[in-house]
Amino acid sequence: MPQTEVLVRMDNYIRQWQSGTDGKALFLGCYRMMTENMLGALEAGAFKNTDWTDRLLHHFADYYFRALEIYNSQAPGLPAVWRYAFDAANEGENAPIQKLLLGVNAHINYDLVLTLHDLLHAEWAGCPEPQRQQYFGDYCYVNEIIGQTVDQVQDEILEPAQPSMRLVDDWMGRMDEWLLSRLITHWRDKVWENTVALLAAPPTEKERIVQSIEARALQRAEAIAGKNWPLGIGKIL
């Protein structure tokens, strides 16, 4: 597959961080794999609405890059859930799986709601139900690509960073990949619910809803990074 601008941009950060063992490379390495697989599915015509899904992919990535640029420049306006994830990425007491999930949590449970709202709010009120279902179907198909990517993430990113993951993989077979895939699918189901609620809300209520969504994502982050991990996994659902 040709190197698209978004993949090149990700690769540049990954090379920079891996040379200095920056923990932010864990999430971005995962995100890069997912993005490449998404681009492959788009090229293969796997989605009903290719143009919309392509815009979703790139606008979603823009939210990540914007958060990263704000963090790096120490400018105001960084969402609290991203500050938590970026700060935790280089804290030694957090395991690689925790650092990875903190990034996934911020990007899915916060950024994805805003991304979907950006793409749908102008047309949602007058959007016929079949078109809404087509959007939802393409959104759900992404879960299939996530499921196909999880094993690759464990083999190529998590196990080199945390060799004990190999023992877990040998013991559980594919169960651990299935559990991670199901967690992300559960989060994405909730994201769609939150997006529909945000789309239906009057303008005066939207900011309150967004603040509530971020507060819940921050609670999940605190549970992921907590000392009781993974015993407190129920708190991140």
C-alpha positions, 0 to 999 in steps of 0.5 A: 500500500502506498504511504499516505500522508497520515501514515507518514506522519505517524511513522515520523513520530514513531521513529522519533519516540522509539529512538528515545523509548518514549511510551507514546509510541505504544499507542501510536504504533497500535493506531498506525496498524489500525489506520493501515488496515482501515486504508486497505479496507477502503481501497478494497471497497469494504465499506458501503459509503467509502467517501464518508468512512475515508473522511471519518478516518482522516478527521479522527486522526486530526483530533489525535495530532491536534492533541499531541501538538498542543501537548508538545507545545504546552499550549492551552486547550488540551483535553484532560483525558489526553493530558492524563494519557500522554503524562502516563505514557512515560511513567515507569509504574504503568505497564505497556498494556496500560499505556496503550489502553490509556491512548485508546480510551482517550481517542475512542471514548472522547475524540471519536464522539466529537469526530462523528458529531463533526461529520454528521451534525449538519445533516442528521436532523433531515437524514433518512433512516436508511442513510443513518443505518448505512453510516452505522453499518460502516461504523460497526464494520470497523469493529471487524478490522479492529478484531483483525488488528488486535493479534498483530498489536499484541505480537508486534507492540505489546510482547516486545515491550512486555515479554510476560504478555507471551506467557499470557498469550500461550496460556489463554490462546486467543482469549486475551485478544478476544477480550481486548477486542470486545472491550473496544467494541463495547466502548465504540457501541457507547460512543455511537449512543453518546454521539446520537444523544449529542446530535439530538441535544439542543445547542445549549446542552451540547457543551454539558454533554461533551464535558460529561463524556470527557469526565467519564473517559477520565474516570476510565483512564484513572481505573486503567492506570490504577493499582488494582489493574486489571482487577478493576476492569469493570470500572473501565466499561 
